[in-house]
Amino acid sequence: MYPFHRVSRWFFVFAAGMMFAVDPLNGGAPQASTGLETEGAQRALFAGGCFWCVAPPFTQVDGVLSVQSGYAGGTTDHPTYENYSAGGHIEVVEVVYDPRRVAYERLLEIFWRQIDPTDAGGQFVDRGHAYSTAIFYFSEEQRQEAEASKQRLAASNIFPQPIVTPILPAPRFYPAEEYHQNYDKKNPFHYKRYRAGSGRDQFLDKTWKNVDTLSGGKQQDLRQRLTPLQYEVTQNNGTEPPFNNTYWDNKEEGIYVDVVSGEPLFSSIDKFDSGTGWPSFTKPIDKTGIVEKQDRSHFMTRTEVRSKDGDSHLGHVFADGPTPTGQRYCINSAALRFIPKDKLEAEGYGQYRKLFDKP
């Protein structure tokens, strides 16, 4: 283990150990919902070196229900951070996902983009078996998809050296201690300092700067994920029919997210009946998540609304809305996915539950 990583991480192990109660019978892990209670949920298991760094990209994906850091692959039961390496385990990340909303193929591509798959001796600053890479499969279908994804990566010539990341049957997964979960949010300063010093980001930025996707490009990927109407609206600035769309008359409490990226956009609290036949809102959940552009199409000048991260066409905003904002965000249902209030935690949007708490 590289000294920088060892010293930095052990300091926070001690600090966190004074703060969190853990379950000694479960590898020191907290007892929490994993998303597996969702009907049809499946598991994916990846090893990519330091689990602090591998976990965060998966947490932002629409359809991912939970992400846990942990240990797997060794010969000892209930490993802890103090002894997992001695027991032959490696650091892994378990991803629980809804295959109806996100394909395993997409998770594989996210994984490849976090690692150096040509390095058999560890990852970046972290050396040794404990930081080696692997894709662990839970079914024959996952094995086949992983093998196909690995072959596409090799054929892409993104990496000049051979791809050595193995594809193996999934061993038992042991969740890591609570202080390791969501480490990037709990200790952002130390997390960013570690990533900057590890060499991971520099390598990944250089390697993937000009690469879209391994599956044939972004647009092909979206055509597979979206319905024809969703694709037409979000990618070609289309408009769906009024009064004949999914959410125009939806009165249930919850939030609306970008159907492409999953980023939160609007809340039912700010939704109102504009009489136009499209979902209308007085404001977005977060103004910084919305991009407004001038639209001169159809012989008129309007203000187009797009999502910041997904760059999806959402609709338009007009200055004829009700108080207190006086604005009307007129949005296509096809650009949105609705998450009911009682499912926010299960689908990874628990921080927005407070919007609906009565004062």
Backbone torsions as a table, in degrees:
resi	resn	phi	psi	omega
1	MET	NA	132.2	-177.8
2	TYR	-67.5	135.3	-174.1
3	PRO	-55.6	-40.0	-178.3
4	PHE	-59.0	-45.1	-178.3
5	HIS	-67.8	-43.7	-177.6
6	ARG	-62.3	-49.8	-177.4
7	VAL	-65.2	-46.2	-176.0
8	SER	-63.4	-44.1	-175.6
9	ARG	-72.3	-39.2	-178.2
10	TRP	-66.5	-30.4	176.3
11	PHE	-59.1	-43.3	-176.9
12	PHE	-80.4	-23.5	173.2
13	VAL	-60.9	-45.7	179.7
14	PHE	-63.5	-46.4	-177.3
15	ALA	-62.5	-45.1	-178.0
16	ALA	-70.6	-31.7	-179.6
17	GLY	-62.5	-21.4	178.2
18	MET	-83.8	-8.5	-169.9
19	MET	-114.2	-26.9	-170.1
20	PHE	-114.2	138.7	172.7
21	ALA	-89.8	131.3	-177.3
22	VAL	-125.8	168.9	-178.4
23	ASP	-101.6	106.2	-176.0
24	PRO	-65.9	-18.0	179.5
25	LEU	-86.5	-2.0	-179.3
26	ASN	-129.2	44.1	178.6
27	GLY	66.1	23.6	-178.8
28	GLY	77.3	13.8	-174.2
29	ALA	-91.8	152.5	176.7
30	PRO	-74.2	156.1	175.2
31	GLN	-95.5	109.6	-175.6
32	ALA	-147.1	164.4	177.0
33	SER	-64.4	136.6	-179.8
34	THR	-108.1	-2.5	-177.4
35	GLY	89.5	-10.6	-178.0
36	LEU	-70.1	-14.2	177.6
37	GLU	-72.8	-13.8	177.3
38	THR	-71.9	131.3	-178.1
39	GLU	-58.3	128.5	178.0
40	GLY	82.3	1.1	-178.1
41	ALA	-63.4	146.0	178.7
42	GLN	-128.4	164.4	-179.4
43	ARG	-112.8	147.0	170.0
44	ALA	-130.1	148.3	-176.2
45	LEU	-135.7	123.0	-176.4
46	PHE	-129.4	143.0	172.4
47	ALA	-119.1	124.6	-177.0
48	GLY	-143.6	34.6	-175.8
49	GLY	87.1	-146.8	-176.0
50	CYS	-53.0	118.3	-176.0
51	PHE	-70.5	-18.6	173.4
52	TRP	-56.0	-38.4	-173.8
53	CYS	-88.0	-30.4	-176.2
54	VAL	-76.9	-32.6	-174.2
55	ALA	-68.6	-46.2	-170.3
56	PRO	-54.2	-41.9	-178.4
57	PRO	-60.5	-30.0	-179.6
58	PHE	-74.6	-28.9	-176.4
59	THR	-68.1	-17.3	-177.4
60	GLN	-92.2	0.9	-172.1
61	VAL	-91.8	127.0	175.3
62	ASP	-63.4	127.7	-177.6
63	GLY	103.6	-14.9	173.8
64	VAL	-83.9	123.2	-174.3
65	LEU	-91.4	-33.6	176.8
66	SER	-160.0	155.1	177.0
67	VAL	-136.0	124.4	179.8
68	GLN	-126.7	134.7	171.4
69	SER	-83.8	148.7	-179.3
70	GLY	-172.5	-161.8	-176.1
71	TYR	-129.3	149.2	179.6
72	ALA	-163.2	161.7	170.4
73	GLY	92.8	-3.4	-178.1
74	GLY	-94.6	-164.9	-176.5
75	THR	-113.3	0.1	-178.5
76	THR	-108.1	154.4	178.8
77	ASP	-91.7	146.7	175.1
78	HIS	50.3	56.4	178.8
79	PRO	-66.0	154.5	175.9
80	THR	-122.6	174.1	179.6
81	TYR	-62.0	-29.3	-178.9
82	GLU	-72.4	-27.6	-171.5
83	ASN	-130.3	2.7	-173.9
84	TYR	-62.5	-39.0	-178.5
85	SER	-66.0	-42.0	179.2
86	ALA	-63.1	-27.7	178.7
87	GLY	-86.7	5.3	177.2
88	GLY	85.1	7.7	179.9
89	HIS	-81.5	161.9	173.4
90	ILE	-124.9	160.0	178.4
91	GLU	-75.7	131.5	-176.9
92	VAL	-135.8	167.0	175.0
93	VAL	-128.9	124.1	176.2
94	GLU	-95.7	126.5	179.2
95	VAL	-114.6	118.9	174.7
96	VAL	-100.1	127.7	-172.0
97	TYR	-140.8	160.5	176.6
98	ASP	-100.1	107.8	-175.6
99	PRO	-65.5	-12.7	176.2
100	ARG	-75.8	-17.4	-175.9
101	ARG	-115.9	-26.5	177.5
102	VAL	-142.3	130.9	-177.6
103	ALA	-80.7	148.0	175.7
104	TYR	-58.2	-34.5	178.5
105	GLU	-57.7	-38.8	179.3
106	ARG	-68.0	-39.0	177.6
107	LEU	-62.9	-38.0	177.9
108	LEU	-61.5	-43.7	-179.0
109	GLU	-66.8	-37.9	175.5
110	ILE	-60.3	-41.7	179.4
111	PHE	-61.9	-49.1	-178.3
112	TRP	-57.4	-32.8	-176.3
113	ARG	-77.7	-0.7	179.9
114	GLN	-106.2	-4.6	-168.2
115	ILE	-133.8	171.6	165.5
116	ASP	-106.2	97.9	-174.0
117	PRO	-75.5	1.5	178.3
118	THR	-97.6	-1.5	-174.8
119	ASP	-103.2	110.9	-179.8
120	ALA	-90.4	-4.5	-174.1
121	GLY	-105.0	10.9	-177.6
122	GLY	137.5	-160.9	178.6
123	GLN	-139.1	115.6	174.6
124	PHE	56.6	-124.0	-175.1
125	VAL	-72.3	-18.4	-176.5
126	ASP	-94.3	119.9	-174.5
127	ARG	-113.2	153.5	177.1
128	GLY	108.7	167.0	-176.1
129	HIS	-57.5	-34.5	-177.1
130	ALA	-60.3	-19.9	-178.0
131	TYR	-115.6	22.3	178.9
132	SER	-78.0	168.3	-176.6
133	THR	-105.0	154.8	176.1
134	ALA	-170.3	152.6	167.5
135	ILE	-112.2	121.9	178.8
136	PHE	-104.6	128.9	-177.0
137	TYR	-107.0	147.5	179.5
138	PHE	-105.0	-6.7	-178.8
139	SER	-152.4	164.5	177.4
140	GLU	-64.5	-35.1	178.4
141	GLU	-63.1	-43.8	176.9
142	GLN	-62.7	-39.9	179.7
143	ARG	-60.5	-45.4	-178.5
144	GLN	-64.6	-41.8	179.4
145	GLU	-66.2	-39.2	178.6
146	ALA	-64.9	-42.9	178.4
147	GLU	-62.8	-42.3	179.4
148	ALA	-65.3	-40.2	178.9
149	SER	-65.0	-40.6	178.6
150	LYS	-63.6	-40.0	178.6
151	GLN	-65.2	-40.3	177.9
152	ARG	-64.3	-40.1	178.8
153	LEU	-62.3	-44.2	179.6
154	ALA	-63.7	-39.7	-178.4
155	ALA	-72.5	-20.3	-177.5
156	SER	-72.2	-19.4	-176.9
157	ASN	61.8	22.0	174.0
158	ILE	-63.3	-38.1	178.2
159	PHE	-110.4	125.5	-179.6
160	PRO	-72.2	-24.8	179.9
161	GLN	-91.2	163.5	179.6
162	PRO	-62.3	147.1	175.2
163	ILE	-81.8	117.8	-173.5
164	VAL	-109.2	-1.6	179.5
165	THR	-62.3	120.1	-178.0
166	PRO	-79.7	157.4	174.9
167	ILE	-116.9	115.3	-166.8
168	LEU	-132.6	157.0	173.2
169	PRO	-61.3	144.0	-176.8
170	ALA	-70.1	126.1	172.7
171	PRO	-84.5	-177.0	176.3
172	ARG	-69.0	137.4	-179.7
173	PHE	-100.8	131.3	176.4
174	TYR	-115.3	115.1	178.2
175	PRO	-60.5	141.3	176.1
176	ALA	-76.0	171.0	-179.9
177	GLU	-59.8	156.5	-175.3
178	GLU	-57.9	-35.9	-176.3
179	TYR	-68.3	-13.8	176.0
180	HIS	-86.8	-19.4	-177.7
181	GLN	-75.4	133.8	-179.4
182	ASN	52.5	42.3	-175.0
183	TYR	-61.6	-33.1	-178.8
184	ASP	-63.6	-26.1	179.0
185	LYS	-91.0	-34.3	-177.9
186	LYS	-74.2	-37.0	-177.7
187	ASN	-133.3	65.1	-173.3
188	PRO	-60.5	-37.0	-178.6
189	PHE	-64.1	-50.4	-179.0
190	HIS	-66.9	-38.0	178.6
191	TYR	-60.3	-48.2	-178.6
192	LYS	-66.1	-37.9	178.3
193	ARG	-63.4	-43.5	178.7
194	TYR	-63.5	-47.7	-178.6
195	ARG	-60.0	-42.1	-179.3
196	ALA	-63.4	-35.2	-178.1
197	GLY	-86.7	-13.6	-175.2
198	SER	-80.8	-22.8	-176.6
199	GLY	88.4	-3.7	-177.1
200	ARG	-64.0	-51.9	-175.4
201	ASP	-63.8	-40.3	179.7
202	GLN	-61.1	-42.5	179.6
203	PHE	-65.8	-46.1	-176.7
204	LEU	-67.6	-40.7	179.7
205	ASP	-61.1	-43.0	-179.2
206	LYS	-68.7	-39.8	-174.9
207	THR	-71.9	-41.5	-169.7
208	TRP	-106.0	7.3	-172.9
209	LYS	-54.9	-40.9	-174.8
210	ASN	-111.6	22.1	-177.5
211	VAL	-109.9	131.5	178.7
212	ASP	-87.1	-88.2	176.7
213	THR	-134.9	161.8	176.6
214	LEU	-81.7	-14.8	-172.6
215	SER	-96.6	15.7	174.0
216	GLY	113.0	11.1	177.9
217	GLY	105.2	158.7	-175.7
218	LYS	-60.0	-44.5	-175.1
219	GLN	-66.5	-38.2	176.8
220	GLN	-64.5	-40.5	178.4
221	ASP	-61.5	-43.6	-179.4
222	LEU	-67.9	-36.9	178.4
223	ARG	-61.8	-30.9	178.9
224	GLN	-77.2	-33.4	-174.7
225	ARG	-86.0	-32.3	-171.8
226	LEU	-103.3	157.8	170.7
227	THR	-73.2	161.7	178.1
228	PRO	-55.2	-39.3	179.7
229	LEU	-68.7	-43.3	178.1
230	GLN	-59.5	-41.1	179.8
231	TYR	-66.6	-44.9	-178.6
232	GLU	-61.1	-42.3	-178.5
233	VAL	-70.7	-52.4	-172.0
234	THR	-75.7	-32.4	-174.3
235	GLN	-102.4	-26.5	-177.3
236	ASN	-116.1	16.1	177.9
237	ASN	58.8	35.7	-179.5
238	GLY	-77.0	172.1	177.5
239	THR	-132.8	130.1	179.5
240	GLU	-83.4	164.6	179.9
241	PRO	-67.6	140.7	174.9
242	PRO	-70.6	150.0	177.8
243	PHE	62.1	6.5	179.4
244	ASN	-136.7	55.4	179.2
245	ASN	-146.2	169.6	-165.2
246	THR	-66.9	-41.3	-166.9
247	TYR	-114.7	3.8	-173.0
248	TRP	-59.1	-32.6	-177.8
249	ASP	-114.3	17.9	-179.2
250	ASN	-73.9	124.9	-178.1
251	LYS	-114.2	6.1	-179.1
252	GLU	-73.0	148.5	178.2
253	GLU	-77.7	138.3	179.6
254	GLY	160.5	-168.4	179.0
255	ILE	-121.2	160.4	178.4
256	TYR	-114.8	127.9	-178.5
257	VAL	-117.8	161.6	177.9
258	ASP	-63.8	126.4	-178.5
259	VAL	-65.0	-22.4	-179.4
260	VAL	-86.7	-53.5	-172.2
261	SER	-101.4	-19.7	-177.3
262	GLY	83.5	2.2	-178.5
263	GLU	-70.2	137.2	-179.6
264	PRO	-64.1	136.2	-176.2
265	LEU	-123.3	-55.2	-173.6
266	PHE	-137.1	158.5	179.3
267	SER	-118.2	149.0	176.2
268	SER	-61.6	-23.4	179.2
269	ILE	-60.9	-32.6	-177.0
270	ASP	-102.1	11.4	-179.0
271	LYS	-89.1	142.1	177.9
272	PHE	-145.4	161.6	179.1
273	ASP	-86.1	106.1	-178.3
274	SER	-88.7	-8.6	-178.2
275	GLY	78.1	6.0	-177.1
276	THR	-92.0	-19.3	-177.6
277	GLY	92.4	6.1	174.2
278	TRP	-122.8	153.7	175.1
279	PRO	-58.0	131.8	-177.6
280	SER	-129.9	141.0	-176.4
281	PHE	-135.7	148.6	178.5
282	THR	-81.4	-21.2	179.5
283	LYS	-166.0	159.9	173.3
284	PRO	-81.0	164.9	174.9
285	ILE	-59.8	-44.4	-179.8
286	ASP	-138.6	115.8	-177.4
287	LYS	-57.6	-30.1	-178.0
288	THR	-71.9	-14.9	178.5
289	GLY	-87.5	2.5	-178.1
290	ILE	-118.6	137.3	175.6
291	VAL	-113.7	129.3	179.1
292	GLU	-110.6	133.4	-178.2
293	LYS	-134.3	149.9	176.6
294	GLN	-73.4	134.0	-177.7
295	ASP	-123.2	115.9	-178.8
296	ARG	-107.7	18.1	-179.6
297	SER	-74.4	162.7	176.1
298	HIS	58.0	33.5	173.9
299	PHE	59.3	34.8	176.2
300	MET	-149.2	163.1	177.4
301	THR	-111.3	119.5	-179.4
302	ARG	-133.6	171.9	176.0
303	THR	-108.0	110.1	179.4
304	GLU	-76.3	148.0	176.4
305	VAL	-116.8	128.0	178.1
306	ARG	-129.2	156.5	174.7
307	SER	-80.4	145.1	-175.1
308	LYS	-69.5	-51.5	-174.9
309	ASP	-80.5	-45.0	-177.7
310	GLY	-81.0	-16.5	-176.0
311	ASP	53.5	38.0	178.2
312	SER	-88.4	138.9	169.9
313	HIS	-70.7	126.1	-177.9
314	LEU	-106.2	-43.1	-176.1
315	GLY	162.5	-139.5	-178.4
316	HIS	-140.9	160.5	176.1
317	VAL	-119.4	137.8	-177.6
318	PHE	-127.7	154.0	-178.2
319	ALA	-94.5	45.5	179.8
320	ASP	-130.4	27.1	-178.3
321	GLY	-89.4	176.1	-179.4
322	PRO	-78.5	172.4	173.6
323	THR	-68.6	156.7	8.8
324	PRO	-90.0	-9.9	-173.5
325	THR	-93.6	-26.0	-175.3
326	GLY	71.6	13.0	-178.7
327	GLN	-114.0	152.4	176.2
328	ARG	-128.3	104.9	173.7
329	TYR	-84.7	104.3	-177.4
330	CYS	-94.3	108.9	-166.2
331	ILE	-119.9	141.8	174.9
332	ASN	-74.8	130.9	175.4
333	SER	-58.4	-34.6	-176.4
334	ALA	-65.5	-17.0	177.7
335	ALA	-90.0	-2.8	-172.2
336	LEU	-119.9	158.3	165.7
337	ARG	-130.9	131.5	-177.0
338	PHE	-94.5	135.3	176.9
339	ILE	-119.6	112.0	-179.4
340	PRO	-60.2	154.1	-178.2
341	LYS	-54.2	-41.6	-175.2
342	ASP	-79.0	0.0	178.3
343	LYS	-116.4	7.1	-177.0
344	LEU	-61.7	-46.2	-179.4
345	GLU	-62.9	-45.8	-176.4
346	ALA	-63.5	-28.3	-176.2
347	GLU	-101.6	11.5	173.5
348	GLY	87.0	15.7	179.4
349	TYR	-117.9	33.5	-175.1
350	GLY	-60.0	-26.5	-178.6
351	GLN	-66.5	-16.7	-178.8
352	TYR	-92.7	-1.7	177.9
353	ARG	-62.6	-30.4	-177.7
354	LYS	-65.9	-19.7	177.9
355	LEU	-60.9	-26.0	-173.5
356	PHE	-106.2	5.3	176.8
357	ASP	-75.1	131.5	179.9
358	LYS	-72.2	136.4	179.1
359	PRO	-70.7	NA	NA
